[in-house]
Amino acid sequence: KFDYTKGFKFSTYATWWIKQGITRAIADQSRTIRVPVHMVEKINKVSTISSQLAKELGREPKPEEIAKRMHVPVEKVVQVIRISQRPQSIESTIGQEDDTELEQVIPDKEAHSPEE
């Protein structure tokens, strides 16, 4: 609740809430699989630090380097990177010719083999 008697401008108060609302809406609606807001914030932080390190090092940084900069265990960085990956459509094409779909090369464990 905004309290003008504390000496802060309403615009300062409103800006924080508007930014928070936009960030939450993007986090909730931008992915095929919903990722919690706190994880989206971690994904953004890893991405920012990764970009900074890439500029400094002249190459893509290793998870160990990102973890060191963030002061977190490497396992946490690896987890965030794994969660940040977008799902791939089973109907997407693979190979040089773009004539084979991913679903055509994934074995169906329920199907009977020709030998049966």
N, C-alpha and C positions, 0 to 999 in steps of 0.2 A: 504494500500500500504506500502510495506516495505521500510524503510528509514535507510540505514546503517549509516548515519551521526549522528543519535541519540545515537550510541554506543551500540546498542543491536546486539546480534548474530542472524544470519538468522535462525539458528536451533530453537531458542526460539520462534521466530515469526511463523515459519512453524509448530512447535509442537502444538501450540494453535489451528491453523486452521485445522490441521489434526484431532486432538481430537474432535473439534467441528463438523467436517464433519462426522466422524464415529458415534458420539452420535446422530446427527440428522438422519442419515440413519437408525440406530437401532430403534430410536423412530418412524420413519415413516413406517418402514416395519415389525416390530416385532409383531404387534397385528392384530387380525382379524378386529377390529374396530379401526380406526386411532384415536390416542389421540394426541392433540397438544404437541409440544416439551416442552413448559413451564409447562404443567401438568405432563409430564413424569419426568421432573426434580423434581417437588414437590413429585411425587410418590416415586422416588428414595430417596429423603430426609426423607420422613416419614418412609420408609422401613429401612433406616440406623439407624435412631433414635429409631425406634421400636426394632431393633436388639440389640442396645446398652442397652436400658432399660430392655429388656428381660434378658440380662446377669446380669445386676445389681440387678434386682428384683427377678430373679429366676422363673419368670412366664411371660406370655404375658401381655404387658402393656395395660392399658385402654386408649381410645382416649383422655380422659382428661389429662392423664399423658404425652402423646405425645405432646398434644397442649401446655401444660405448658413448656416443654423442648424447643419447637419451638417458643414460644412466639407468638402464633396465637390463634384465637378463636377455640373452640372445633368443631364448625360446619364446619370449613375449613378442619380439619383433617378427620372428618367423610365423607365429600364430596370426599376428595382425596382417602380414603380407598374404598369408593363405586365405584369410577371411575377405580381404579386399579384392580378390580375383573375381571377375565377373563369370557367371555361368556361361557355358558354351552350348549352343543349340545342337541337339542330336541330328538335326537336318542340315547342319553346316557342311560345306564341301571341304574335302581334304585332298592333298596331292597336287601335283603340277598341273594336271589337266582339268581340275575342278569338275570331274564327272563322277566322283565317288563321294557319297555322303557318309558321315561318321557312323550313322546307324547301320550301314552295310558292313562295317568291319568289326562291330562289337558282337562277340559271340552271345547267342541266346542259350542260356543254361537249361532252359525248359524244353528246347527243341530236341527232337530225336535226330541222331546222326544217321547218315545214309547206310552205315553198317548195321543198324538195328532193324 
